[in-house]
Every structure is written in C-alpha cells, then in structure tokens.
Amino acid sequence: RPLPKTWTTEDGEEITLSEDQRIRRRELDLITRPAARDMVRIRAAVNRSLRENFFRRDYIELETPMLQMIHGGAAARPFTTHMNALDTELYLRIATEIYLKRAVVGGVDRVFEINRNFRNEGMDSSHSPEFTALEAYEAYSDYNGMADLTRDLIQQAARDAFDLSEGEEIVRLADGTEYDLSGEWDRIDLYGSTSEALGEEITVETPRETLVKYAERIGLEVDDYAVSGKIVEDIFEELVGSKLWAPTFVYDFPEDTSPLTRYHRSRPGLTEKWDLYVRGFETGTAYSELADPVVQRERFEAQALAAANGDPEAMVLDEDFLIAMEQGFPPCGGMGMGIDRLLMVLTGQGIRETIPFPLVKRLG
C-alpha cells in the first residue's frame, strides 16, 4: 500500500493525518510524524528512569495477577470475564495494591510494580479503560515519605527523558509553553482549601444535607448514595483541584472515601492520604497505609453497605487480604501513579497520544 500523502503548503501549513487516522493507524502515525516516534522514546526513557530510581533505593519489582477473584485496591468499576477451566467469573484488576501489600506482609519491605490496570469507565482526554500504573510500597514509611519519593521520581524522569540538569526540571509542552517541575512542591489541605474557595467552613462534622446544598449551589449533582466525603471531594475538584496549575499535593482526605488508608494521627475523621495535582488534573495518590486488620474489616463492611445503597465503585470485602493483615502488616507508605498521566505531565499531550496503541471504537 502507498503511504498517505503529507505535505507543507506554501503558507507553511502542515497537512498531515487526521487525529482519527493517527489513533487508528498508529503505524502510519509513527512513519509520517517524528513527534509520534519521539513519544515512544520518551515513554521508554521514563519507564527506565522509574525502574532505575527504585532499584537505587533497594526496591524489588514484582508482578501481580491481572485476573482476580475479587477486584480491590481502588474505587472503580471492573471488567469481568469467564474462566472456562474453573467455570467461574473473574475480574481484570483495577489496581495492584492488595497483592503488593501482601508481599510486604511476607517481608518484601520495598516493592513496586509497573503494569496494566483495567477500569470499566469513561474515555476522555485524561482517562483510558486500559492504562499503565505504577504502585510502590515501603515498610516504615508514611505519606510524607511517599510525597518526597514521588516528587523525586517525576523530577528524575524529566531529567532522564529530556537531558535536563538537576534543579532545572523545566519541560517544554506540546503547545510550546514551558512547565516548571523543579524545586519543592506546594502542600495544601483538602478541607481548608475547599472552605476558602467556597466561602463556607467545611469540616468532617459538616452535615451531609448542608454539603448537598453547597454542591447544588455551584451546579453539582449529588447521587443519593454519595457519602459526605465524596461530596466534599467533588466540591474541591470543581472549585480548587481543576485550577491547581503548579504541582501540588492535596493532603488529608475523609475516612469514608479512603477505606485502605490509615486514620490520621491527629485529626479525627480524616486519613493520611494525598492526591497530586498537576495542571488541573490528578496525577498520583499516596497513603499512610492502614495496618490494623480490625479497622480494615470495619471499613470493608462500610463499603459493602455503600454497594448495597447503590454505589457502583464501592469495594468488596476481601477475606484473603484481611487474613494476610492479621499475620502482621508493618506501618507502611504506599503510592500510585498513572504512567500515561505522567507522560501527559511531561509532554502536554492528551492521554491517547501517550499510549502507543490506545483503545478506539470500531468503525461501522
């Protein structure tokens, strides 16, 4: 077959493949557009940088099951499949968290995985149903330690992928602008920043009906099954998170939306969790991991009630995980980050541009 025609007009306009053609026929995109080949190289360099950074820190890379009896480790809708040999329904994993934590129980104190996750949810410029995720767990660390680790991982990846100097991690985005990833990153409080943006004080004691009024006042719809913490997070996302341009860690999330996270050491009703926002979208998250199996069982039971009330993303009770925790789970810090979203951070491209062969709807 002949290659598609591409050219530059007398006015300097580049005539190239359409976006639909580039996504569906990625091999043609790679042949005709140097930027597409550059993305493949950048992605490879970033993954190599992450792995080498972990190896320098004495982490061990582990591969965990993609087919699972129970989907866990995140609030997301799973894909289901059927295994003929056992005549049973299985789930494609939504996260690697549960098995990596079980490895920590087994004495693998520093462990990470870079591999595929699958979530049966929407597709847009920052979401893909199949995506590459990084998760890492370190015994005797906490969410503050994981914040320092995550910042270093990203800054080192920028240096390695674009040959930048330490302290000058400024990347050039697809639109020609520059984005500064260097230095220390801001850390803000979820409830404090939301209260300031809303003009109303919100705490973990704020009644749900009051939160619903606040949400509706700014044009948000609230599902009947949404717990108070979810409403607060939605208000935050609308008023604050979507406007956070510089890299920012958002600290201390409510217990009712963070079932796998350690309760806060000094603020009742909150957990030790942060989300990292870059250019208005969430890029990564980390916890001080919940290590108490009794509290973990209570959290799972609360999730089961949420599922009964209609929450499609509620977690299920995982007895095997609870048994593992009862063996003795050390204090631990854990973090997770989407590799595709990290590429978005470093290049300014949409998520489909960062994935070599993204899923697209069939024609006809």
LOLUMPA-469492 format. One line per field, with one value per atom (N, C-alpha, C): residue in one letter; x, y, z. Coordinates in pm, whole numbers, plus 50000, padded with zeros to 5 digits. Last residue first. Layout:
REM LOLUMPA-469492
res: (a|...)
X: (X|...)
Y: (Y|...)
Z: (Z|...)
END
This chain:
REM LOLUMPA-469492
res: (g|g|g|l|l|l|r|r|r|k|k|k|v|v|v|l|l|l|p|p|p|f|f|f|p|p|p|i|i|i|t|t|t|e|e|e|r|r|r|i|i|i|g|g|g|q|q|q|g|g|g|t|t|t|l|l|l|v|v|v|m|m|m|l|l|l|l|l|l|r|r|r|d|d|d|i|i|i|g|g|g|m|m|m|g|g|g|m|m|m|g|g|g|g|g|g|c|c|c|p|p|p|p|p|p|f|f|f|g|g|g|q|q|q|e|e|e|m|m|m|a|a|a|i|i|i|l|l|l|f|f|f|d|d|d|e|e|e|d|d|d|l|l|l|v|v|v|m|m|m|a|a|a|e|e|e|p|p|p|d|d|d|g|g|g|n|n|n|a|a|a|a|a|a|a|a|a|l|l|l|a|a|a|q|q|q|a|a|a|e|e|e|f|f|f|r|r|r|e|e|e|r|r|r|q|q|q|v|v|v|v|v|v|p|p|p|d|d|d|a|a|a|l|l|l|e|e|e|s|s|s|y|y|y|a|a|a|t|t|t|g|g|g|t|t|t|e|e|e|f|f|f|g|g|g|r|r|r|v|v|v|y|y|y|l|l|l|d|d|d|w|w|w|k|k|k|e|e|e|t|t|t|l|l|l|g|g|g|p|p|p|r|r|r|s|s|s|r|r|r|h|h|h|y|y|y|r|r|r|t|t|t|l|l|l|p|p|p|s|s|s|t|t|t|d|d|d|e|e|e|p|p|p|f|f|f|d|d|d|y|y|y|v|v|v|f|f|f|t|t|t|p|p|p|a|a|a|w|w|w|l|l|l|k|k|k|s|s|s|g|g|g|v|v|v|l|l|l|e|e|e|e|e|e|f|f|f|i|i|i|d|d|d|e|e|e|v|v|v|i|i|i|k|k|k|g|g|g|s|s|s|v|v|v|a|a|a|y|y|y|d|d|d|d|d|d|v|v|v|e|e|e|l|l|l|g|g|g|i|i|i|r|r|r|e|e|e|a|a|a|y|y|y|k|k|k|v|v|v|l|l|l|t|t|t|e|e|e|r|r|r|p|p|p|t|t|t|e|e|e|v|v|v|t|t|t|i|i|i|e|e|e|e|e|e|g|g|g|l|l|l|a|a|a|e|e|e|s|s|s|t|t|t|s|s|s|g|g|g|y|y|y|l|l|l|d|d|d|i|i|i|r|r|r|d|d|d|w|w|w|e|e|e|g|g|g|s|s|s|l|l|l|d|d|d|y|y|y|e|e|e|t|t|t|g|g|g|d|d|d|a|a|a|l|l|l|r|r|r|v|v|v|i|i|i|e|e|e|e|e|e|g|g|g|e|e|e|s|s|s|l|l|l|d|d|d|f|f|f|a|a|a|d|d|d|r|r|r|a|a|a|a|a|a|q|q|q|q|q|q|i|i|i|l|l|l|d|d|d|r|r|r|t|t|t|l|l|l|d|d|d|a|a|a|m|m|m|g|g|g|n|n|n|y|y|y|d|d|d|s|s|s|y|y|y|a|a|a|e|e|e|y|y|y|a|a|a|e|e|e|l|l|l|a|a|a|t|t|t|f|f|f|e|e|e|p|p|p|s|s|s|h|h|h|s|s|s|s|s|s|d|d|d|m|m|m|g|g|g|e|e|e|n|n|n|r|r|r|f|f|f|n|n|n|r|r|r|n|n|n|i|i|i|e|e|e|f|f|f|v|v|v|r|r|r|d|d|d|v|v|v|g|g|g|g|g|g|v|v|v|v|v|v|a|a|a|r|r|r|k|k|k|l|l|l|y|y|y|i|i|i|e|e|e|t|t|t|a|a|a|i|i|i|r|r|r|l|l|l|y|y|y|l|l|l|e|e|e|t|t|t|d|d|d|l|l|l|a|a|a|n|n|n|m|m|m|h|h|h|t|t|t|t|t|t|f|f|f|p|p|p|r|r|r|a|a|a|a|a|a|a|a|a|g|g|g|g|g|g|h|h|h|i|i|i|m|m|m|q|q|q|l|l|l|m|m|m|p|p|p|t|t|t|e|e|e|l|l|l|e|e|e|i|i|i|y|y|y|d|d|d|r|r|r|r|r|r|f|f|f|f|f|f|n|n|n|e|e|e|r|r|r|l|l|l|s|s|s|r|r|r|n|n|n|v|v|v|a|a|a|a|a|a|r|r|r|i|i|i|r|r|r|v|v|v|m|m|m|d|d|d|r|r|r|a|a|a|a|a|a|p|p|p|r|r|r|t|t|t|i|i|i|l|l|l|d|d|d|l|l|l|e|e|e|r|r|r|r|r|r|r|r|r|i|i|i|r|r|r|q|q|q|d|d|d|e|e|e|s|s|s|l|l|l|t|t|t|i|i|i|e|e|e|e|e|e|g|g|g|d|d|d|e|e|e|t|t|t|t|t|t|w|w|w|t|t|t|k|k|k|p|p|p|l|l|l|p|p|p|r|r|r)
X: (48184|48074|47992|48491|48410|48298|48530|48537|48448|48696|48571|48583|49019|48927|48806|49291|49164|49077|49622|49507|49382|49926|49811|49686|50092|50130|50012|49978|49967|49999|49980|50089|50090|49753|49881|49996|49558|49567|49695|49589|49628|49641|49744|49633|49671|50057|49970|49851|50252|50137|50042|50475|50468|50355|50461|50591|50584|50190|50256|50382|50156|50079|50144|50319|50360|50284|50157|50290|50343|49943|49924|50058|50069|50017|49996|50122|50235|50188|49964|49944|50062|50060|50065|50044|50065|50027|50023|50221|50186|50147|50245|50218|50182|50410|50367|50348|50341|50382|50331|50379|50350|50412|50330|50405|50351|50101|50133|50206|50033|50119|50164|49832|49964|50060|49623|49624|49755|49668|49695|49705|49578|49718|49754|49307|49386|49535|49241|49230|49310|49282|49364|49359|49082|49223|49316|48846|48884|49031|48742|48845|48900|48445|48522|48614|48471|48411|48502|48412|48496|48419|48201|48238|48321|48106|48250|48296|47831|47889|48040|47620|47748|47817|47381|47385|47516|47370|47295|47307|47546|47404|47316|47782|47744|47596|47774|47769|47729|47805|47680|47664|48066|47960|47823|48199|48195|48085|48169|48106|48097|48330|48187|48110|48579|48523|48372|48605|48599|48539|48618|48509|48492|48858|48733|48612|49034|49018|48890|49019|48965|48943|49148|49014|48947|49401|49303|49162|49582|49502|49394|49710|49775|49696|49672|49604|49663|49951|49861|49799|49944|49997|49901|49922|49864|49975|49881|49961|49892|49854|49799|49888|49861|49902|49839|49722|49827|49867|49442|49505|49600|49476|49424|49508|49589|49446|49391|49870|49796|49646|49852|49944|49861|49815|49753|49860|49811|49899|49826|49657|49648|49741|49722|49729|49704|49623|49624|49646|49540|49667|49684|49200|49304|49429|48967|49046|49146|48854|48765|48837|49086|48981|48889|49401|49277|49168|49638|49599|49467|49678|49739|49693|49405|49501|49551|49400|49335|49441|49531|49545|49470|49318|49414|49414|49125|49250|49358|48902|48890|49020|48819|48957|48966|48583|48620|48758|48555|48451|48479|48768|48773|48675|48887|48794|48802|49241|49110|49020|49516|49422|49277|49640|49656|49526|49767|49647|49635|50050|49999|49880|50103|50053|50003|50254|50245|50210|50036|50167|50151|49748|49837|49974|49440|49577|49674|49184|49254|49397|49067|49075|49152|49070|49157|49175|48868|49011|49096|48604|48646|48798|48579|48518|48580|48713|48754|48702|48564|48705|48748|48323|48327|48470|48411|48356|48356|48487|48588|48539|48237|48344|48450|48112|48057|48164|48268|48264|48211|48207|48341|48346|47935|47974|48111|47849|47875|47928|47599|47725|47739|47356|47446|47577|47236|47175|47269|47468|47400|47347|47433|47480|47398|47558|47454|47512|47661|47694|47571|47635|47594|47628|47680|47782|47755|47461|47479|47582|47501|47398|47413|47698|47727|47628|47558|47676|47707|47362|47323|47440|47524|47443|47402|47621|47714|47639|47386|47449|47546|47342|47243|47298|47564|47553|47456|47715|47610|47601|48056|47951|47845|48266|48139|48026|48482|48430|48297|48399|48479|48420|48398|48359|48454|48289|48375|48316|48265|48193|48288|48388|48342|48260|48502|48357|48306|48776|48720|48568|48798|48839|48777|48712|48639|48670|48914|48776|48693|49139|49135|48994|49064|49095|49083|49029|48915|48941|49294|49170|49057|49577|49482|49351|49881|49764|49670|50204|50120|50005|50415|50321|50244|50744|50608|50516|51081|50979|50841|51228|51214|51115|51052|51169|51133|50878|50862|50969|50725|50830|50797|50686|50623|50731|50641|50726|50651|50476|50498|50588|50424|50539|50567|50232|50190|50302|50363|50330|50290|50617|50495|50464|50928|50856|50737|51011|50983|50907|51253|51152|51131|51434|51341|51225|51672|51620|51527|51767|51723|51666|51988|51920|51889|51919|52008|51927|51791|51786|51882|51717|51856|51861|51465|51491|51630|51457|51390|51429|51600|51647|51585|51450|51592|51639|51200|51213|51359|51271|51222|51232|51334|51440|51398|51078|51186|51301|50943|50900|51011|51088|51068|51034|51065|51196|51183|50790|50849|50984|50775|50705|50762|50931|50967|50905|50784|50922|50967|50548|50544|50685|50632|50594|50580|50676|50789|50757|50410|50508|50631|50287|50252|50343|50568|50430|50403|50760|50746|50601|50760|50812|50827|50779|50755|50827|50650|50772|50738|50532|50507|50639|50389|50507|50471|50271|50242|50367|50187|50296|50240|50002|50009|50136|49857|49974|49987|49521|49627|49741|49214|49335|49451|49041|48997|49111|49164|49165|49125|49140|49102|49107|49178|49265|49231|48999|49136|49232|48811|48821|48969|48590|48708|48704|48469|48463|48597|48522|48467|48479|48643|48532|48455|48986|48869|48760|49287|49170|49051|49648|49523|49408|49976|49845|49735|50267|50194|50054|50515|50468|50398|50557|50515|50475|50765|50693|50653|50872|50825|50753|51027|51020|50988|50999|50972|50963|50878|50936|50908|50742|50880|50949|50474|50569|50714|50364|50339|50441|50442|50504|50484|50269|50413|50488|50030|50052|50200|50068|50066|50088|50046|50173|50180|49778|49884|50019|49643|49622|49737|49730|49755|49750|49692|49786|49802|49361|49479|49566|49180|49166|49284|49209|49241|49222|48926|49054|49085|48772|48781|48920|48573|48693|48686|48351|48369|48496|48421|48398|48418|48525|48384|48346|48785|48726|48577|48815|48874|48815|48697|48633|48685|48632|48739|48677|48512|48479|48595|48522|48544|48512|48472|48453|48480|48618|48579|48566|48495|48586|48529|48492|48413|48505|48654|48638|48552|48859|48716|48692|49104|49063|48911|49150|49262|49228|48990|49012|49130|48792|48856|48870|48856|48794|48866|48998|48868|48786|49169|49149|49009|49428|49299|49280|49677|49582|49441|49889|49790|49703|50213|50096|49988|50555|50442|50327|50790|50706|50596|51109|50998|50923|51224|51214|51092|51443|51310|51321|51680|51666|51523|51710|51653|51628|51787|51885|51839|51542|51650|51758|51401|51359|51471|51551|51539|51498|51508|51644|51642|51229|51282|51421|51222|51149|51207|51379|51420|51352|51222|51358|51404|50997|50985|51122|51119|51054|51043|51206|51304|51246|50962|51061|51163|50849|50783|50882|51031|51015|50952|50989|51120|51111|50723|50761|50894|50748|50669|50703|50897|50957|50882|50709|50823|50893|50546|50491|50603|50711|50667|50608|50743|50853|50810|50513|50524|50635|50498|50488|50515|50526|50604|50612|50344|50486|50574|50107|50144|50293|50108|50123|50162|50071|50194|50217|49821|49937|50066|49550|49660|49791|49392|49354|49468|49526|49499|49470|49546|49668|49646|49279|49370|49494|49188|49129|49220|49341|49358|49303|49469|49371|49397|49805|49693|49597|49866|49907|49784|50001|49887|49928|50108|50138|50009|50159|50066|50099|50312|50375|50282|50205|50190|50251|50238|50323|50317|50213|50166|50263|50360|50354|50316|50214|50296|50281|50141|50152|50243|49961|50033|50028|50021|49935|50019|50203|50189|50093|50049|50125|50103|50085|50000|50088)
Y: (50146|50068|49995|50115|50182|50088|50077|50024|50104|50306|50243|50196|50225|50315|50236|50211|50152|50258|50300|50315|50246|50230|50178|50184|50401|50362|50314|50685|50539|50493|50956|50897|50745|51022|51044|50976|50975|50883|50901|51187|51052|50957|51478|51403|51259|51643|51574|51510|51748|51832|51770|51606|51646|51741|51548|51580|51636|51489|51595|51642|51270|51393|51512|51089|51135|51261|51058|51116|51165|50929|51065|51134|50685|50764|50910|50600|50631|50716|50701|50655|50696|50593|50699|50638|50548|50502|50619|50444|50545|50479|50395|50345|50457|50309|50412|50352|50138|50135|50259|49919|50054|50073|49569|49677|49814|49331|49424|49544|49021|49129|49215|48847|48789|48894|49010|48956|48883|49054|49163|49111|48803|48842|48953|48824|48718|48752|49035|49054|48949|48911|49026|49049|48715|48675|48788|48871|48793|48751|49161|49067|48990|49308|49254|49143|49554|49435|49385|49910|49791|49675|50093|50050|49923|50182|50178|50133|50204|50104|50090|50232|50284|50180|50136|50173|50227|50030|50154|50208|49823|49790|49911|49971|49899|49864|50057|50156|50091|49812|49886|49991|49759|49668|49735|49965|49965|49873|49875|50001|50013|49650|49633|49759|49772|49688|49669|49894|49977|49899|49670|49765|49853|49561|49486|49578|49763|49735|49656|49742|49862|49838|49492|49511|49632|49526|49441|49456|49809|49745|49660|49961|49835|49757|50172|50117|49979|50367|50252|50207|50683|50603|50486|50700|50683|50653|50885|50807|50806|50941|50942|50859|51142|51033|51046|51331|51252|51130|51520|51434|51337|51841|51704|51621|52096|52083|51942|52073|52138|52103|51821|51889|51944|51696|51764|51837|51414|51508|51563|51352|51343|51448|51177|51294|51255|51070|51048|51181|50976|51028|50990|51082|50982|51049|51202|51215|51099|51163|51165|51176|51361|51257|51276|51421|51487|51380|51286|51397|51464|51073|51063|51175|50942|51050|51047|50596|50712|50813|50474|50487|50612|50342|50441|50452|50210|50138|50224|50380|50261|50185|50667|50616|50488|50789|50767|50702|50816|50740|50722|50976|50832|50758|51242|51183|51031|51334|51304|51238|51505|51468|51458|51735|51647|51623|51758|51791|51689|51890|51778|51825|52023|52048|51918|52195|52066|52088|52463|52414|52280|52468|52462|52406|52396|52386|52367|52384|52511|52510|52153|52177|52305|52185|52090|52119|52391|52403|52315|52350|52485|52501|52076|52181|52317|51939|51922|52036|52017|52053|52047|51892|52038|52087|51626|51680|51832|51605|51589|51644|51638|51735|51726|51407|51538|51646|51211|51218|51353|51253|51277|51290|51176|51316|51346|50954|50984|51127|50898|50967|50998|50792|50706|50775|50989|50953|50873|51223|51093|51062|51555|51465|51336|51791|51695|51592|52130|51988|51906|52410|52340|52193|52531|52553|52468|52447|52590|52620|52179|52223|52371|52187|52130|52179|52302|52369|52318|52105|52242|52318|51889|51879|52019|51985|51966|51956|51973|52103|52094|51702|51786|51926|51612|51579|51671|51849|51754|51733|51857|51926|51825|51725|51724|51792|51773|51637|51627|52102|52010|51871|52413|52273|52191|52743|52647|52507|52908|52846|52746|52976|53086|53038|52801|52803|52924|52836|52860|52875|52770|52901|52933|52503|52604|52744|52388|52385|52490|52425|52490|52493|52271|52412|52485|52011|52082|52232|51962|51942|52026|52173|52090|52082|52151|52220|52120|52201|52104|52182|52259|52303|52186|52119|52139|52176|52233|52174|52205|52209|52257|52177|52184|52185|52227|52189|52079|52081|52415|52402|52293|52427|52392|52355|52634|52562|52537|52597|52660|52573|52447|52536|52606|52255|52386|52488|52043|52032|52165|52185|52113|52120|52138|52211|52127|52149|52075|52164|52188|52267|52200|52133|52041|52120|52212|52287|52199|52043|52175|52261|51887|51881|52022|51935|51941|51937|51704|51828|51819|51514|51556|51692|51412|51532|51590|51184|51181|51298|51253|51144|51147|51467|51484|51378|51343|51459|51479|51152|51109|51221|51318|51238|51189|51421|51511|51435|51184|51264|51356|51092|51006|51087|51312|51276|51187|51305|51423|51389|51052|51078|51199|51085|50985|51019|51280|51308|51212|51129|51256|51292|50921|50890|51016|51055|50995|50964|51119|51226|51173|50874|50951|51071|50663|50712|50803|50362|50497|50542|50103|50200|50339|49968|49947|50054|50091|50091|50078|50038|50030|50016|50155|50123|50128|50138|50138|50095|50269|50241|50241|50162|50224|50181|50208|50159|50236|50112|50210|50146|50100|50020|50119|50317|50197|50099|50641|50529|50404|50992|50859|50757|51242|51204|51067|51277|51322|51284|50971|51111|51148|50721|50752|50900|50568|50653|50667|50221|50355|50437|49979|49983|50113|49953|50007|50034|49789|49797|49847|49816|49810|49832|49689|49732|49717|49811|49716|49768|49813|49895|49800|49789|49725|49832|49739|49822|49737|49736|49665|49762|49667|49773|49706|49434|49564|49680|49148|49227|49373|49012|49052|49123|48957|48847|48885|49210|49120|49006|49279|49348|49266|49115|49091|49159|49237|49100|49062|49469|49476|49338|49362|49422|49435|49281|49180|49237|49532|49426|49325|49705|49734|49612|49721|49618|49618|49755|49809|49692|49619|49764|49832|49321|49400|49550|49159|49219|49322|48889|49033|49066|48596|48663|48811|48331|48467|48525|47988|48094|48230|47734|47771|47879|47677|47673|47704|47687|47576|47562|47929|47801|47689|48225|48126|47988|48529|48395|48301|48870|48769|48632|49224|49085|48992|49527|49441|49299|49729|49635|49580|50063|49954|49860|50167|50169|50051|50243|50262|50277|49986|50117|50122|49737|49829|49966|49471|49556|49648|49203|49327|49419|48863|48980|49103|48697|48651|48767|48826|48817|48768|48868|48803|48775|48971|49057|49001|48931|48879|48987|49106|49053|49013|49119|49109|49040|49351|49232|49237|49471|49476|49344|49610|49490|49502|49879|49824|49699|50019|49880|49831|50254|50261|50122|50182|50251|50258|50085|49989|50052|50325|50231|50133|50428|50504|50412|50237|50254|50332|50273|50146|50164|50539|50500|50372|50520|50607|50567|50348|50307|50389|50510|50382|50331|50723|50747|50617|50598|50661|50685|50517|50416|50474|50771|50676|50569|50874|50939|50843|50701|50706|50768|50759|50621|50621|51030|50990|50848|51022|51080|51037|50921|50837|50890|51147|51020|50924|51337|51356|51228|51257|51237|51250|51095|51207|51181|50873|51006|51121|50639|50656|50803|50677|50664|50686|50681|50798|50795|50421|50529|50659|50288|50262|50369|50367|50426|50399|50413|50354|50408|50543|50410|50339|50785|50696|50554|50900|50879|50780|50918|50830|50799|51109|50976|50877|51332|51271|51129|51292|51341|51274|51347|51258|51325|51683|51553|51463|51963|51876|51735|52258|52117|52037|52572|52485|52339|52748|52683|52593|52840|52926|52865|52630|52748|52843|52334|52429|52546|52024|52156|52255|51691|51796|51925|51349|51461|51565|51073|51193|51297|50742|50859|50983|50498|50578|50694|50228|50352|50424|49880|50000|50125)
Z: (51189|51132|51235|51371|51270|51221|51724|51589|51495|51941|51898|51752|52068|51999|51953|52290|52250|52184|52167|52256|52200|52144|52069|52159|52309|52172|52088|52475|52469|52326|52442|52520|52514|52306|52238|52312|52491|52377|52299|52674|52715|52596|52521|52575|52598|52619|52524|52596|52781|52749|52649|52870|52729|52695|53141|53084|52943|53186|53262|53190|53016|52991|53061|53150|53016|52977|53373|53390|53256|53252|53301|53330|53201|53089|53130|53461|53371|53254|53753|53616|53528|54072|53972|53834|54426|54294|54198|54735|54636|54505|55088|54954|54861|55389|55297|55160|55694|55554|55481|55969|55922|55785|55867|55931|55889|55952|55844|55905|56040|56084|55968|55991|56014|56069|55926|56062|56094|55657|55751|55894|55561|55545|55644|55621|55685|55677|55448|55592|55668|55201|55238|55389|55210|55199|55240|55216|55333|55328|55121|55074|55194|55034|55146|55095|54771|54830|54942|54724|54732|54794|54498|54632|54628|54261|54274|54413|54265|54176|54191|54530|54484|54396|54641|54500|54448|54888|54869|54727|54869|54881|54859|54872|54750|54752|55137|55029|54897|55264|55282|55172|55186|55145|55159|55318|55172|55120|55579|55540|55389|55560|55587|55552|55524|55417|55436|55776|55655|55538|55941|55959|55834|55848|55832|55847|55930|55788|55762|56207|56143|55994|56220|56277|56213|56108|56039|56094|56059|56163|56096|55874|55912|56016|55603|55719|55749|55494|55477|55608|55405|55514|55522|55044|55178|55278|54736|54832|54967|54382|54517|54607|54078|54164|54301|53927|53864|53946|53847|53946|53877|53686|53693|53789|53678|53691|53689|53664|53554|53557|53896|53804|53688|54222|54108|54027|54418|54348|54227|54728|54583|54524|55036|54949|54805|55360|55215|55146|55638|55589|55442|55706|55683|55629|55957|55835|55824|56202|56087|55954|56390|56384|56264|56349|56306|56289|56409|56497|56460|56236|56369|56463|56050|56073|56217|55952|56013|56055|55647|55792|55840|55390|55438|55590|55257|55275|55342|55225|55308|55334|55188|55186|55269|55228|55088|55076|55501|55431|55282|55595|55614|55524|55376|55472|55477|55351|55293|55397|55332|55439|55391|55079|55195|55272|54766|54843|54955|54622|54699|54783|54303|54438|54500|54038|54110|54257|53925|53969|54040|53900|53784|53823|53998|54051|53936|53911|53889|53944|53986|53842|53808|54271|54202|54054|54330|54359|54268|54250|54287|54299|54175|54095|54123|54378|54239|54152|54606|54591|54445|54547|54558|54541|54556|54431|54432|54824|54719|54586|54949|54973|54862|54856|54820|54838|54978|54831|54785|55250|55199|55048|55263|55285|55227|54988|55129|55140|54752|54779|54928|54680|54757|54796|54527|54655|54743|54384|54383|54522|54303|54407|54400|54069|54104|54202|54102|54102|54135|54117|53997|53990|54353|54249|54125|54498|54477|54369|54525|54430|54399|54728|54597|54492|54943|54889|54747|54979|54942|54881|55055|54933|54886|55299|55188|55055|55448|55423|55306|55454|55387|55359|55607|55465|55393|55833|55796|55645|55921|55846|55801|56037|56109|56033|55883|55877|55952|55754|55834|55818|55596|55586|55672|55588|55656|55647|55277|55389|55455|55047|55133|55250|54871|54879|54957|54913|54780|54783|55187|55139|55004|55186|55264|55214|55030|54983|55056|55190|55058|55002|55419|55429|55296|55315|55375|55384|55206|55131|55188|55223|55296|55219|55026|55078|55144|54931|55001|55065|54643|54746|54805|54608|54560|54674|54549|54635|54577|54213|54349|54433|53893|53980|54122|53687|53782|53891|53482|53582|53683|53137|53264|53363|52850|52942|53072|52527|52656|52744|52302|52300|52431|52320|52267|52266|52443|52301|52240|52665|52633|52484|52807|52701|52657|53156|53033|52936|53387|53315|53179|53622|53557|53496|53748|53634|53551|53940|53984|53872|53716|53845|53894|53366|53482|53610|53120|53196|53314|52918|52938|53007|52906|52826|52849|53062|52933|52844|53296|53212|53072|53401|53370|53272|53436|53345|53305|53627|53495|53394|53840|53779|53641|53894|53854|53788|53964|53850|53802|54189|54073|53949|54364|54310|54187|54419|54356|54294|54541|54416|54344|54778|54677|54542|54914|54874|54764|54947|54873|54824|55108|54970|54885|55348|55278|55133|55401|55382|55308|55439|55320|55298|55544|55554|55436|55619|55566|55590|55698|55792|55731|55370|55512|55593|55082|55161|55308|54755|54898|54972|54449|54529|54677|54114|54257|54331|53805|53896|54037|53519|53651|53723|53207|53279|53410|53115|53138|53215|52968|52990|53004|52950|53023|53051|53022|52930|53007|53055|53105|52992|52950|53060|53120|52744|52721|52835|52790|52751|52743|52873|52794|52759|53185|53067|52995|53279|53300|53171|53396|53300|53317|53399|53469|53367|53453|53365|53446|53436|53509|53412|53371|53324|53430|53558|53476|53448|53777|53665|53569|54126|54002|53902|54419|54322|54203|54761|54642|54550|55049|54947|54814|55201|55263|55165|55201|55092|55125|55400|55426|55312|55367|55354|55370|55375|55488|55487|55116|55231|55358|54973|54963|55077|55034|55085|55074|54888|55035|55097|54634|54674|54826|54635|54627|54667|54657|54754|54753|54435|54576|54667|54169|54215|54366|54027|54096|54141|53886|53881|53949|53688|53806|53781|53569|53533|53641|53743|53717|53664|53669|53715|53679|53731|53686|53748|53643|53740|53676|53559|53544|53646|53545|53678|53677|53266|53341|53480|53179|53150|53239|53326|53313|53297|53200|53249|53223|53322|53220|53283|53367|53408|53290|53477|53366|53419|53756|53690|53559|53864|53808|53730|54170|54025|53982|54406|54386|54236|54478|54427|54420|54580|54576|54522|54388|54504|54482|54291|54247|54367|54324|54384|54333|54156|54205|54262|53868|54011|54045|53645|53663|53812|53704|53634|53641|53991|53896|53832|53979|54049|53949|53993|53901|53974|54134|54146|54040|54214|54120|54123|54515|54433|54342|54609|54587|54500|54658|54706|54704|54528|54663|54723|54278|54362|54507|54186|54213|54301|54149|54252|54287|53936|54060|54175|53742|53794|53925|53698|53746|53809|53604|53724|53783|53370|53479|53609|53212|53254|53373|53177|53246|53295|53034|53163|53242|52800|52888|53027|52688|52725|52823|52641|52730|52779|52456|52586|52686|52239|52304|52443|52178|52211|52286|52114|52231|52274|51878|51998|52124|51704|51740|51864|51694|51742|51782|51583|51722|51779|51314|51409|51555|51125|51219|51320|50958|50898|50995|51112|50989|50948|51319|51352|51229|51172|51250|51282|51081|50984|51053|51323|51247|51142|51407|51473|51396|51307|51230|51285|51499|51449|51377|51545|51656|51607|51291|51369|51482|51211|51138|51221|51397|51395|51322|51326|51458|51461|50987|51084|51219|50873|50901|50999|50746|50799|50813|50630|50603|50642|50775|50759|50741|50626|50697|50667|50481|50594|50674|50250|50368|50494|50078|50057|50176|50291|50191|50178|50319|50377|50268|50340|50279|50358|50286|50379|50316|50180|50140|50252|50305|50288|50256|50107|50228|50204|49928|49932|50064|50000|50000|50000)
END
